[in-house]
Amino acid sequence: MDIFPDNRSTRDYDPTTDRFTADGGLEPTEESVATSLEDFGADVSHRKVEHDSITRASEFGIDDRVDELEATLGEKDDRINELEATNEALREQLSDYQEVLERRDQYLNLE
């Protein structure tokens, strides 16, 4: 005797309510149900994402993206050098201000 997944025998099979075939397989229906993550409360962005920023290899199986990575690192080195120059200029200005404040304090203490 064949048994359905819910332990009923094949003699109890009711085609109007059951979604299983006589041998226990799933029986397809004509209904199609569209669902979305939004139906379950998820925030979904419908904007189109551009993937132009992804670096691609020139040939299949050859990873020649290293050159672009090195170029990016070179740009970062340039930015770091600019920041170091800016920091040095700020340190000099701070030193000048400190000198002015020391002179002011000396002047005020003399009177």
MODELLER restraints for C-alpha pairs under 7 A, 6 or more apart:
rsr = mdl.restraints
at = mdl.atoms
rsr.add(forms.Gaussian(group=physical.xy_distance, feature=features.Distance(at['CA:1:A'], at['CA:9:A']), mean=6.76, stdev=0.5))
rsr.add(forms.Gaussian(group=physical.xy_distance, feature=features.Distance(at['CA:2:A'], at['CA:9:A']), mean=5.73, stdev=0.5))
rsr.add(forms.Gaussian(group=physical.xy_distance, feature=features.Distance(at['CA:2:A'], at['CA:10:A']), mean=5.57, stdev=0.5))
rsr.add(forms.Gaussian(group=physical.xy_distance, feature=features.Distance(at['CA:2:A'], at['CA:23:A']), mean=6.81, stdev=0.5))
rsr.add(forms.Gaussian(group=physical.xy_distance, feature=features.Distance(at['CA:3:A'], at['CA:9:A']), mean=4.55, stdev=0.5))
rsr.add(forms.Gaussian(group=physical.xy_distance, feature=features.Distance(at['CA:3:A'], at['CA:10:A']), mean=6.06, stdev=0.5))
rsr.add(forms.Gaussian(group=physical.xy_distance, feature=features.Distance(at['CA:4:A'], at['CA:10:A']), mean=6.76, stdev=0.5))
rsr.add(forms.Gaussian(group=physical.xy_distance, feature=features.Distance(at['CA:4:A'], at['CA:24:A']), mean=5.31, stdev=0.5))
rsr.add(forms.Gaussian(group=physical.xy_distance, feature=features.Distance(at['CA:5:A'], at['CA:24:A']), mean=6.72, stdev=0.5))
rsr.add(forms.Gaussian(group=physical.xy_distance, feature=features.Distance(at['CA:10:A'], at['CA:22:A']), mean=5.86, stdev=0.5))
rsr.add(forms.Gaussian(group=physical.xy_distance, feature=features.Distance(at['CA:19:A'], at['CA:26:A']), mean=6.01, stdev=0.5))
rsr.add(forms.Gaussian(group=physical.xy_distance, feature=features.Distance(at['CA:19:A'], at['CA:27:A']), mean=5.09, stdev=0.5))
rsr.add(forms.Gaussian(group=physical.xy_distance, feature=features.Distance(at['CA:20:A'], at['CA:26:A']), mean=4.52, stdev=0.5))
rsr.add(forms.Gaussian(group=physical.xy_distance, feature=features.Distance(at['CA:20:A'], at['CA:27:A']), mean=4.93, stdev=0.5))
rsr.add(forms.Gaussian(group=physical.xy_distance, feature=features.Distance(at['CA:21:A'], at['CA:27:A']), mean=5.55, stdev=0.5))
rsr.add(forms.Gaussian(group=physical.xy_distance, feature=features.Distance(at['CA:38:A'], at['CA:44:A']), mean=6.49, stdev=0.5))
rsr.add(forms.Gaussian(group=physical.xy_distance, feature=features.Distance(at['CA:55:A'], at['CA:65:A']), mean=6.73, stdev=0.5))
rsr.add(forms.Gaussian(group=physical.xy_distance, feature=features.Distance(at['CA:57:A'], at['CA:63:A']), mean=5.50, stdev=0.5))
rsr.add(forms.Gaussian(group=physical.xy_distance, feature=features.Distance(at['CA:57:A'], at['CA:64:A']), mean=5.72, stdev=0.5))
rsr.add(forms.Gaussian(group=physical.xy_distance, feature=features.Distance(at['CA:57:A'], at['CA:65:A']), mean=6.08, stdev=0.5))
rsr.add(forms.Gaussian(group=physical.xy_distance, feature=features.Distance(at['CA:58:A'], at['CA:64:A']), mean=6.93, stdev=0.5))
